[in-house]
Amino acid sequence: MALMIYSLALILLSGCFAPLLPPLNGFASEFMIYMSVFSDKNPDTIGTAILILAVVAGLAMIGGLAIACFTKAFGACFLGEPRTKCSQQSHEVPLGMRLSMVTLAISCVLLGLLAPYVLRLESSAIRNLAGCDPLEVGSAITLGCGLLSKFVMVSVLFLVIVIGLAVLRKKLISQRSVTTTVTWGCGYAKPDPRMQYTASSFAQPLVYLFKLLLRTHSRFHPPQGIFPEHADFNSHTEDLCQKNIYHTIFQGIVRTTSKLQWFQSGLLQLYVLYIALILLILLIWNNL
């Protein structure tokens, strides 16, 4: 229970501080949602207060899970030894493939750095979609641009500090001998890729935290004897939304549409008849 409470608190705290990370467009958008929620300082009803708390908790949870997800993805891909022969032969992609990814990454950063200007450019669309008093929407946009400007300044300062530390580190190690070695040695006489962390290992604390909702299936064959020759552990977490919601909906659509296959006879004359019938129905509908 203590581990569960600690993990949940860590997720919520990291999610709350996620909008203060470097100026990426996703974090700037999340910052705007936080600002809009906290702008209502005096909720008129208990329901509104509960809704505000639910939105804040949901945003914090989403931010924390996003950070955990990217940590898992980076750790599984770039930490440790290659797990397969294919990954041992991996190499850098050509420049053309890298340029597309770099362009998207730069665009993501620029949208965060230019968030106040982007918000001003979208002001007319926001006024049309909000359906509120244009003066009230304009004042809210002005307030949001001011707060986003301060947010961008802090983020730029953070980036300057990070870049400065990176340059200082490179300068300090420039006169030293730098070598590479395994990520996790741990004193093993003969380390093996199967000993290191996997994607499931990174996700295990979160999976354990939400085990009542995720319903993870696991299979474990422990080692037997003094010198065991075999041991196996396997876990699988199904996507409950895909299994119970989307799969059921799409299966119903498939069953329904399969009963209409007789429309697709393959005869061109029949398709022309369909078009003529539709035109006739439209003409009759128009004259009613």
Contacts in CASP RR format, 6 or more apart in sequence:
PFRMAT RR
TARGET T0000
AUTHOR 0000-0000-0000
METHOD contacts of the structure
MODEL  1
MALMIYSLALILLSGCFAPLLPPLNGFASEFMIYMSVFSDKNPDTIGTAI
LILAVVAGLAMIGGLAIACFTKAFGACFLGEPRTKCSQQSHEVPLGMRLS
MVTLAISCVLLGLLAPYVLRLESSAIRNLAGCDPLEVGSAITLGCGLLSK
FVMVSVLFLVIVIGLAVLRKKLISQRSVTTTVTWGCGYAKPDPRMQYTAS
SFAQPLVYLFKLLLRTHSRFHPPQGIFPEHADFNSHTEDLCQKNIYHTIF
QGIVRTTSKLQWFQSGLLQLYVLYIALILLILLIWNNL
3 205 0 8 1.000
3 208 0 8 1.000
4 208 0 8 1.000
4 209 0 8 1.000
7 205 0 8 1.000
7 206 0 8 1.000
7 208 0 8 1.000
7 209 0 8 1.000
8 209 0 8 1.000
11 60 0 8 1.000
11 61 0 8 1.000
11 64 0 8 1.000
11 65 0 8 1.000
11 68 0 8 1.000
11 206 0 8 1.000
11 209 0 8 1.000
12 57 0 8 1.000
12 60 0 8 1.000
12 61 0 8 1.000
12 64 0 8 1.000
13 60 0 8 1.000
14 63 0 8 1.000
14 64 0 8 1.000
14 67 0 8 1.000
14 68 0 8 1.000
15 59 0 8 1.000
15 60 0 8 1.000
15 61 0 8 1.000
15 62 0 8 1.000
15 63 0 8 1.000
15 64 0 8 1.000
15 66 0 8 1.000
15 67 0 8 1.000
16 60 0 8 1.000
18 27 0 8 1.000
18 30 0 8 1.000
18 63 0 8 1.000
18 64 0 8 1.000
18 66 0 8 1.000
18 67 0 8 1.000
19 27 0 8 1.000
19 28 0 8 1.000
19 30 0 8 1.000
19 31 0 8 1.000
19 34 0 8 1.000
19 151 0 8 1.000
20 27 0 8 1.000
20 151 0 8 1.000
20 154 0 8 1.000
20 155 0 8 1.000
21 27 0 8 1.000
21 155 0 8 1.000
22 109 0 8 1.000
22 155 0 8 1.000
22 158 0 8 1.000
22 159 0 8 1.000
22 162 0 8 1.000
23 109 0 8 1.000
23 112 0 8 1.000
23 113 0 8 1.000
23 115 0 8 1.000
23 151 0 8 1.000
23 152 0 8 1.000
23 155 0 8 1.000
23 156 0 8 1.000
23 159 0 8 1.000
24 108 0 8 1.000
24 109 0 8 1.000
24 111 0 8 1.000
24 112 0 8 1.000
25 108 0 8 1.000
25 109 0 8 1.000
25 111 0 8 1.000
25 112 0 8 1.000
25 115 0 8 1.000
26 108 0 8 1.000
26 112 0 8 1.000
27 112 0 8 1.000
28 111 0 8 1.000
28 112 0 8 1.000
28 115 0 8 1.000
28 148 0 8 1.000
28 151 0 8 1.000
28 152 0 8 1.000
30 59 0 8 1.000
30 62 0 8 1.000
30 63 0 8 1.000
31 147 0 8 1.000
31 148 0 8 1.000
31 151 0 8 1.000
32 119 0 8 1.000
32 144 0 8 1.000
32 148 0 8 1.000
33 55 0 8 1.000
33 59 0 8 1.000
34 56 0 8 1.000
34 59 0 8 1.000
35 144 0 8 1.000
35 147 0 8 1.000
37 52 0 8 1.000
37 55 0 8 1.000
37 56 0 8 1.000
37 59 0 8 1.000
38 56 0 8 1.000
39 140 0 8 1.000
39 143 0 8 1.000
40 48 0 8 1.000
40 52 0 8 1.000
43 49 0 8 1.000
43 52 0 8 1.000
65 206 0 8 1.000
68 203 0 8 1.000
68 206 0 8 1.000
71 202 0 8 1.000
72 199 0 8 1.000
72 202 0 8 1.000
72 203 0 8 1.000
73 199 0 8 1.000
75 197 0 8 1.000
75 202 0 8 1.000
76 197 0 8 1.000
76 198 0 8 1.000
76 199 0 8 1.000
76 202 0 8 1.000
79 183 0 8 1.000
79 184 0 8 1.000
79 196 0 8 1.000
79 197 0 8 1.000
80 182 0 8 1.000
80 183 0 8 1.000
80 184 0 8 1.000
80 193 0 8 1.000
80 196 0 8 1.000
80 197 0 8 1.000
81 182 0 8 1.000
81 183 0 8 1.000
81 191 0 8 1.000
81 193 0 8 1.000
81 196 0 8 1.000
82 88 0 8 1.000
82 90 0 8 1.000
82 193 0 8 1.000
83 193 0 8 1.000
83 194 0 8 1.000
83 198 0 8 1.000
92 98 0 8 1.000
111 118 0 8 1.000
112 118 0 8 1.000
112 152 0 8 1.000
112 155 0 8 1.000
113 152 0 8 1.000
113 155 0 8 1.000
113 156 0 8 1.000
115 148 0 8 1.000
115 151 0 8 1.000
115 152 0 8 1.000
116 144 0 8 1.000
116 145 0 8 1.000
116 146 0 8 1.000
116 148 0 8 1.000
116 149 0 8 1.000
116 152 0 8 1.000
119 141 0 8 1.000
119 144 0 8 1.000
119 145 0 8 1.000
119 148 0 8 1.000
120 141 0 8 1.000
120 145 0 8 1.000
123 137 0 8 1.000
123 138 0 8 1.000
123 141 0 8 1.000
126 137 0 8 1.000
126 141 0 8 1.000
127 134 0 8 1.000
127 137 0 8 1.000
127 138 0 8 1.000
130 137 0 8 1.000
131 137 0 8 1.000
182 191 0 8 1.000
183 196 0 8 1.000
184 191 0 8 1.000
184 195 0 8 1.000
184 196 0 8 1.000
184 197 0 8 1.000
185 191 0 8 1.000
186 195 0 8 1.000
188 195 0 8 1.000
200 207 0 8 1.000
200 235 0 8 1.000
207 214 0 8 1.000
207 216 0 8 1.000
207 235 0 8 1.000
207 237 0 8 1.000
213 240 0 8 1.000
214 237 0 8 1.000
214 240 0 8 1.000
215 237 0 8 1.000
215 238 0 8 1.000
215 240 0 8 1.000
216 235 0 8 1.000
216 236 0 8 1.000
216 237 0 8 1.000
217 235 0 8 1.000
217 236 0 8 1.000
217 237 0 8 1.000
217 238 0 8 1.000
218 233 0 8 1.000
218 234 0 8 1.000
218 235 0 8 1.000
218 236 0 8 1.000
219 232 0 8 1.000
219 233 0 8 1.000
219 234 0 8 1.000
219 235 0 8 1.000
220 232 0 8 1.000
220 233 0 8 1.000
220 234 0 8 1.000
221 230 0 8 1.000
221 231 0 8 1.000
221 232 0 8 1.000
221 233 0 8 1.000
222 231 0 8 1.000
223 230 0 8 1.000
223 231 0 8 1.000
263 274 0 8 1.000
END
